[in-house]
């Protein structure tokens, strides 16, 4: 039974994270600027990778994929622990 609740809570948290990420991407000036800055490097990076042999391309691809995966997991965990901390605080304050 608790596993079912945990599953639903995790699904809710992932939905909230997606919504907050979309909101942040559309309203956060720093993220907007960094996205624009990244676009400046996209072509240069693509050209650089195109000049590499297949083995080096595979290493770069694996490295970037692993970093993206780790960052995604960390981001979700941080948000989830913050969510749980808020619930604990509300309990301590006897609000829930």
TARASUL-V530091 format. One record per backbone hydrogen bond with DSSP energy under -0.5 kcal/mol. CO is the residue of the C=O (numbers start at 1). NH is the residue of the N-H. If there is no record, write none. Layout:
BEGIN
CO NH
CO NH
END
This chain:
BEGIN
1 5
2 6
3 7
4 8
5 9
6 10
7 11
8 12
9 13
10 14
11 15
12 16
13 17
14 18
15 19
16 20
17 21
18 22
19 23
20 24
21 25
22 26
23 27
24 28
27 29
28 32
29 33
30 34
31 35
32 36
33 37
34 38
35 39
36 40
37 41
38 41
38 42
39 43
41 45
42 46
43 47
44 48
45 49
46 50
47 51
48 51
49 52
53 57
54 58
55 59
56 60
57 61
58 62
59 63
60 64
61 65
62 66
63 67
64 68
65 69
66 70
67 71
68 72
69 73
70 74
71 75
72 76
73 77
74 78
75 79
76 80
77 81
78 82
79 83
80 84
81 85
82 86
83 87
84 88
85 89
86 90
87 91
88 92
89 93
90 95
90 96
91 94
END
